[in-house]
Amino acid sequence: MAAETFQFDLVSPERSLASFQASAVQLPGSEGDLTAMAGHWPMITTLRPGMARVTVDGNVLEFAVVGGFAEITAGNVTVLAERAFEKGDEARAALEKMLADARTEAEAAKGPERDIATELVYDFVHLLENMQ
């Protein structure tokens, strides 16, 4: 029995990175990782830096996403990312620069803002570990 599919779209301000039928999408939600499949309850979630893993015809495609949000319905998953990259060397170089910038901001932050900035640094480190 074939898995049900739904429309998946990944868009960043620069371009549309992906648009195809998928059977599952794993996303780095700001409240925790989540997996969407056909028939998923409608929701909107913000995203943290992480890997979006999309299952298409039994193959898993990986995209690095940085911020933005995802709209999930029973028949669609649309990711509107602040920045998004196909997994690869170009993505790694851009993410390493973002990590350096995040570390600088975390060191300068005070109070509760420091905690938020430190969490962002952790998310970038974890994302880069998953790029290998």
Buried (B, 14 or more C-beta within 10 A) or exposed (E): EEEEBBBBBBBBEEEEBBEEEBBBBBBBBEEEEBEBBBEBEEEEBEBBBBBBBBBBEEEEBBBBBBBBBBBBBEEBBBBBBEBBBEBEEEBBEBBEEBBEEBBEBBEEBEEEEBEEBBEBBEBBBBBBEBBE
